[in-house]
Amino acid sequence: MKEHETVVQLSIPADAQFIDVARLTLYGLAAKMGFSYEEIEDMKVAVSEACNNAVLHAYNGRGGIIHLRFEMRADALSIIIKDEGKGFDYKRVSKQAAPLSAKPLEDVKAGGLGLFLMEALMDDVTVTTKGGTEVRLTKFRHRGEGEHAHDCISPPLSKSKLDALISAYQQTKTEEAATALLVRFEPLIAAAAKKMARSRPDFYEDLFQIGRLSFLRLLDHYDPKQGTSFESYAMKSLIGYMKNYLRDKAWYIQVPRKVKEKGSKVQQAIDELTVKLERSPTLDEIAGHLGLSVEETIEILAGRDHYQAVSLDAPVQDGEKDATTIGEFVADEANEIESLIERMDLEQAIGKLSEQEQIVIDAIFRRGETQRSLAERLGVSQMTISRIQKRAIAKLKRQLAAYSP
């Protein structure tokens, strides 16, 4: 054992159900060393491939032992997976695996696809095949100066390694390959979801999940031979999928498709006309600008109100702190006797308010008058009306609390 090197050794039966033991051991050691989540997932996939090769090809499924050795150094973690079964010509298989994107899956021989994944995911892979097969996988720690271990970010894959990983997924559809790609590009999916959720923050989680599902779909359609950067292709595709989701699912009340599609055009027209006319445009002007009838324009404008729900805790008047909320206008289901008693208590409490306070409460809550119009009618400021209203409501709450049994 080298100086400043910690070694952990593990032996497991060459059986698929025990590979998770190797993966769990790797996870604990790599996390202790400060590798990022993405790096650990890459290593788990690579170790799984090496162990699977031993189970399927070294022992042909007839049982045996797989020996694992974890060498922990300050700058790297090496995992050695060794079996004592049938070996294979690594150089020949490695050459065979190189043009994987052009090969059908049935042409990939023992070890070829596994080696291709391992080389795509690890920083260094060496294989010896004397007296069985020994695979040595090494992942270096990529950490900038001053960074903490949990802040480490996986280095970007080279284009050749990325294309290799995508080709492996396209041909096998294995969970390991899908997980490796999803974990690596999760920040890209999150960025697309945040961009599309700016107008609908409540839909961020939904958009993120749509992005994850769509990501696997777009992997099938990506062709590296077209010369397009995968990141650019993925971002454009994810935005398209998320736009379609918002168009079809984000409306709280379903409206005709033309309302959904033309809603943004109407808003754009309003913005353009406001700048051009230096005032708010009329319905006729909006309709004429878009080549629509006035009735269609009204339908689209009305339909936009169904895009977002309004919270019952939202204030009736914007900008008013501690203002009356919409929920206070929603009647509770109660029997008539209880309602009558509550109304009598309320009338009695209102009678104890000052004349000024009664005028404000009556105008706002019984006649639906706004603070602004009431202020203009009484010749005072809106702030004065707001203060009177708050003071009156506070008194009513105290009075009604006193009446409660």
C-alpha positions in Angstrom: 0.0 0.0 0.0 1.3 3.4 -1.0 1.8 6.2 1.6 -1.2 8.4 2.1 -3.4 5.7 0.5 -6.4 4.0 2.2 -7.5 0.6 0.9 -10.8 -1.1 1.3 -11.3 -4.6 0.0 -14.5 -6.5 -0.7 -15.4 -9.9 -2.2 -18.9 -10.7 -3.4 -20.5 -13.7 -5.2 -20.5 -13.4 -9.0 -24.3 -13.0 -8.9 -26.2 -9.9 -10.2 -28.2 -9.5 -6.9 -24.9 -8.8 -5.0 -23.7 -6.0 -7.4 -25.7 -3.5 -5.3 -23.3 -4.3 -2.4 -20.4 -3.0 -4.5 -22.4 0.0 -5.5 -23.3 0.9 -1.9 -19.7 0.5 -0.8 -18.5 2.8 -3.6 -21.2 5.4 -2.7 -20.1 5.5 0.9 -16.4 5.8 0.1 -16.8 8.3 -2.7 -19.1 10.5 -0.7 -16.6 10.4 2.2 -13.9 11.6 -0.2 -16.0 14.6 -1.4 -16.9 13.5 -4.9 -20.0 15.2 -6.4 -23.3 13.4 -6.9 -22.8 13.3 -10.7 -19.3 11.8 -10.3 -20.5 9.1 -7.9 -23.3 8.2 -10.3 -20.8 7.9 -13.1 -18.6 5.6 -11.0 -21.6 3.4 -9.9 -22.5 2.8 -13.5 -18.9 2.0 -14.5 -18.5 -0.5 -11.6 -21.9 -2.1 -12.4 -20.7 -2.7 -16.0 -17.4 -4.2 -14.8 -19.2 -6.5 -12.4 -21.8 -7.4 -14.9 -19.1 -8.4 -17.4 -17.6 -10.8 -14.7 -21.0 -12.3 -13.9 -22.1 -12.8 -17.6 -18.8 -13.5 -19.4 -16.1 -14.5 -16.9 -18.2 -17.2 -15.2 -21.0 -17.5 -17.7 -23.5 -17.2 -14.9 -22.2 -20.4 -13.1 -21.1 -18.6 -10.0 -17.7 -17.5 -8.7 -16.1 -14.7 -6.7 -15.6 -11.0 -7.7 -12.9 -9.2 -5.8 -13.1 -5.4 -5.4 -10.3 -3.2 -4.1 -11.0 0.5 -3.5 -7.8 2.7 -3.3 -8.5 6.1 -1.8 -5.9 8.8 -2.5 -5.9 12.5 -2.0 -6.4 13.2 -5.7 -8.3 10.1 -6.9 -10.3 7.0 -6.2 -9.4 3.8 -8.0 -11.6 0.7 -8.1 -10.1 -2.6 -9.1 -12.6 -5.3 -10.1 -11.0 -8.8 -10.5 -12.5 -12.2 -11.4 -10.8 -15.5 -11.8 -12.8 -16.7 -14.8 -12.4 -16.7 -18.5 -10.5 -13.6 -19.9 -10.8 -11.9 -23.2 -8.6 -10.0 -25.6 -9.0 -6.4 -24.3 -7.2 -4.7 -27.2 -9.2 -6.4 -29.8 -12.5 -5.8 -28.0 -11.6 -2.2 -27.3 -10.9 -1.6 -31.1 -14.2 -3.3 -31.9 -16.1 -1.1 -29.4 -14.7 2.2 -30.8 -17.1 2.7 -33.7 -20.1 1.7 -31.5 -22.5 4.3 -32.9 -22.2 2.6 -36.3 -22.8 -0.9 -35.0 -26.0 -2.8 -34.3 -26.2 -4.1 -30.8 -25.9 -7.7 -31.7 -22.5 -7.1 -33.2 -21.0 -5.9 -29.9 -19.1 -8.8 -28.4 -18.4 -9.6 -24.7 -17.0 -6.7 -22.9 -17.3 -4.2 -25.8 -20.3 -2.2 -24.7 -19.3 -2.3 -21.0 -15.8 -1.1 -21.8 -17.2 1.7 -23.9 -19.4 3.0 -21.0 -16.5 2.7 -18.6 -14.2 4.7 -20.8 -16.9 7.3 -21.3 -17.6 7.7 -17.6 -14.2 7.3 -15.9 -11.0 9.3 -16.3 -8.8 6.3 -16.7 -9.6 2.6 -17.5 -7.0 -0.2 -17.8 -7.7 -3.9 -18.3 -5.4 -6.9 -17.8 -6.6 -10.4 -18.7 -4.0 -12.8 -17.2 -5.5 -15.4 -14.8 -8.9 -13.8 -15.2 -9.8 -10.2 -15.9 -8.8 -7.2 -13.8 -10.4 -3.9 -14.6 -8.9 -0.8 -13.0 -11.2 2.3 -13.0 -9.9 5.7 -11.8 -11.8 8.9 -11.2 -9.7 12.0 -10.3 -11.0 14.7 -7.9 -11.8 17.9 -9.9 -11.9 20.6 -7.3 -11.0 24.2 -7.6 -9.1 26.2 -5.0 -11.2 27.1 -2.0 -14.1 24.8 -3.0 -15.7 22.5 -0.4 -16.1 18.9 -1.2 -19.9 19.0 -1.5 -19.6 21.9 -4.0 -17.5 19.9 -6.5 -18.9 19.9 -10.1 -18.2 17.1 -12.6 -15.9 18.2 -15.4 -17.6 18.3 -18.8 -17.3 15.2 -20.9 -15.4 15.5 -24.2 -17.6 15.4 -27.3 -16.3 11.9 -28.1 -17.1 10.5 -24.7 -20.5 12.2 -24.7 -21.4 10.8 -28.1 -20.2 7.4 -26.8 -22.5 7.6 -23.8 -25.5 8.7 -25.9 -24.8 6.0 -28.5 -24.8 3.4 -25.7 -28.1 4.6 -24.4 -29.7 4.7 -27.9 -28.7 1.1 -28.5 -29.4 -0.5 -25.1 -31.9 1.8 -23.3 -30.4 0.6 -20.1 -31.3 2.2 -16.8 -27.6 2.8 -16.0 -26.9 4.7 -19.2 -30.1 6.8 -18.8 -29.2 7.6 -15.2 -25.7 8.7 -16.1 -27.0 11.1 -18.7 -29.9 12.4 -16.6 -27.7 13.1 -13.6 -25.0 14.8 -15.8 -27.6 17.1 -17.6 -29.9 17.8 -14.7 -28.6 21.4 -14.3 -29.5 22.0 -18.0 -33.0 20.6 -17.4 -33.4 22.8 -14.3 -32.3 25.9 -16.2 -34.9 25.2 -18.9 -37.6 24.7 -16.3 -36.7 27.9 -14.5 -36.8 29.9 -17.7 -40.3 28.6 -18.6 -41.6 29.0 -15.0 -40.9 32.7 -14.8 -44.5 33.6 -15.5 -45.8 30.5 -13.6 -43.5 29.7 -10.6 -46.1 27.3 -9.3 -45.4 25.0 -12.3 -41.6 24.7 -11.8 -41.7 21.2 -10.3 -44.1 20.0 -13.1 -41.9 21.5 -15.8 -38.8 19.9 -14.3 -40.4 16.5 -14.3 -41.6 17.1 -17.9 -38.0 18.0 -18.8 -36.6 14.8 -17.3 -39.1 12.7 -19.3 -38.6 14.7 -22.5 -34.8 14.4 -22.1 -34.9 10.7 -22.6 -37.1 11.1 -25.6 -34.8 13.7 -27.3 -31.8 11.4 -26.7 -33.4 9.0 -29.2 -33.5 11.7 -31.9 -30.1 13.2 -31.4 -27.6 12.4 -34.2 -24.0 13.6 -33.5 -23.3 13.3 -37.3 -25.3 16.5 -37.9 -22.6 18.5 -36.1 -25.0 20.2 -33.7 -23.9 20.7 -30.1 -25.9 18.4 -27.9 -26.4 21.1 -25.2 -27.9 23.5 -27.8 -30.1 20.8 -29.3 -31.2 19.6 -25.8 -32.1 23.1 -24.6 -34.1 24.0 -27.7 -36.0 20.7 -27.5 -36.7 21.0 -23.8 -38.0 24.5 -24.2 -40.3 23.2 -27.0 -41.7 20.3 -24.9 -42.3 22.6 -21.9 -44.1 25.2 -24.0 -46.4 22.5 -25.3 -47.1 21.4 -21.7 -47.9 24.9 -20.5 -50.1 25.5 -23.5 -52.1 22.3 -22.9 -52.0 21.9 -19.1 -51.3 25.2 -17.4 -54.8 26.7 -17.8 -56.9 26.3 -14.6 -60.1 26.4 -16.8 -59.8 24.9 -20.3 -60.5 27.4 -23.1 -60.5 27.0 -26.9 -57.2 26.4 -28.5 -57.3 29.7 -30.4 -57.6 31.6 -27.2 -54.4 29.9 -25.9 -52.5 30.5 -29.1 -53.6 34.1 -29.7 -53.4 35.3 -26.1 -49.7 36.1 -26.3 -50.2 37.9 -29.7 -53.0 40.0 -28.2 -50.6 41.0 -25.3 -47.9 41.8 -27.8 -50.3 44.0 -29.8 -51.3 45.9 -26.7 -47.7 46.5 -25.8 -46.8 47.7 -29.3 -49.9 50.0 -29.6 -49.4 51.5 -26.1 -45.8 52.6 -27.2 -47.0 53.8 -30.6 -50.1 55.7 -29.4 -48.7 56.7 -26.0 -51.9 55.6 -24.4 -53.9 52.3 -23.8 -55.3 51.1 -27.1 -59.1 50.5 -27.5 -60.7 47.2 -28.4 -61.2 48.3 -32.0 -57.5 49.3 -32.3 -56.3 46.0 -30.9 -58.7 44.0 -33.2 -57.7 46.0 -36.2 -54.0 45.5 -35.5 -54.4 41.8 -35.4 -57.0 41.4 -38.1 -59.6 40.0 -35.7 -63.2 40.9 -35.0 -64.0 42.8 -31.8 -65.9 39.7 -30.5 -62.8 37.5 -31.0 -60.6 40.0 -29.2 -63.0 40.2 -26.3 -63.1 36.4 -26.1 -59.3 36.2 -26.0 -58.9 38.9 -23.4 -61.5 37.3 -21.2 -59.9 33.8 -21.7 -56.6 35.0 -20.4 -58.1 35.4 -16.9 -58.4 31.6 -16.7 -54.6 31.1 -17.1 -53.8 31.8 -13.4 -55.9 31.3 -10.3 -56.2 34.0 -7.8 -55.5 33.2 -4.2 -58.3 33.7 -1.6 -55.6 35.4 0.5 -55.0 38.0 -2.3 -56.0 41.6 -1.2 -59.0 43.1 -2.9 -57.0 46.2 -3.7 -53.4 45.9 -4.8 -50.7 47.6 -2.7 -52.7 47.7 0.5 -51.0 46.1 3.4 -53.4 44.2 5.7 -56.2 45.0 3.3 -59.4 42.9 3.0 -58.8 39.7 1.2 -61.0 38.0 -1.5 -61.6 35.1 0.9 -63.4 37.4 3.3 -66.1 37.9 0.7 -66.7 34.1 0.3 -69.7 33.0 2.4 -69.3 30.0 4.7 -71.8 27.2 4.5 -73.8 27.5 7.7 -77.4 27.0 8.8 -79.7 30.0 8.7 -80.1 30.4 12.4 -76.3 30.7 12.9 -76.1 33.1 10.0 -79.0 35.2 11.5 -77.2 35.3 14.9 -73.9 36.3 13.3 -75.7 39.1 11.3 -77.4 40.4 14.4 -74.0 40.4 16.3 -72.4 42.2 13.4 -75.1 44.8 13.2 -74.8 45.4 16.9 -71.0 45.7 16.6 -71.3 48.1 13.7 -73.7 50.3 15.7 -70.9 50.9 18.2 -68.6 52.3 15.6 -68.3 56.1 15.1 -70.4 57.7 12.4 -67.3 58.2 10.2 -66.4 54.5 10.6 -69.9 53.3 9.8 -70.0 55.4 6.6 -66.7 53.8 5.4 -67.8 50.2 6.3 -71.2 50.7 4.6 -69.7 52.2 1.4 -67.0 49.6 1.0 -68.6 46.4 2.1 -72.3 46.9 1.4 -72.2 49.0 -1.8 -68.8 47.8 -3.1 -67.4 51.2 -3.5 -63.5 51.5 -3.8 -61.4 53.4 -1.3 -60.4 55.8 -4.1 -63.9 56.7 -5.2 -65.1 57.1 -1.6 -62.1 59.4 -0.8 -63.0 61.6 -3.8 -66.6 61.7 -2.8 -65.8 62.7 0.8 -63.0 65.0 -0.2 -60.2 63.2 1.8 -57.2 61.2 0.8 -57.3 57.5 0.0 -54.8 56.9 2.9 -57.3 58.4 5.3 -60.1 56.1 4.1 -57.7 53.1 4.4 -56.8 54.0 8.0 -60.5 54.5 9.0 -61.3 51.1 7.4 -58.5 49.3 9.3 -59.5 50.9 12.6 -63.1 50.0 12.1 -62.4 46.3 11.2 -60.1 46.0 14.3 -63.0 47.3 16.5 -65.4 44.9 14.9 -63.1 41.9 15.4 -62.8 42.8 19.1 -66.6 43.2 19.5 -67.4 39.9 17.7 -64.8 38.1 19.7 -66.5 39.3 22.9 -69.8 37.9 21.7 -68.4 34.5 20.9 -69.2 31.8 23.6 
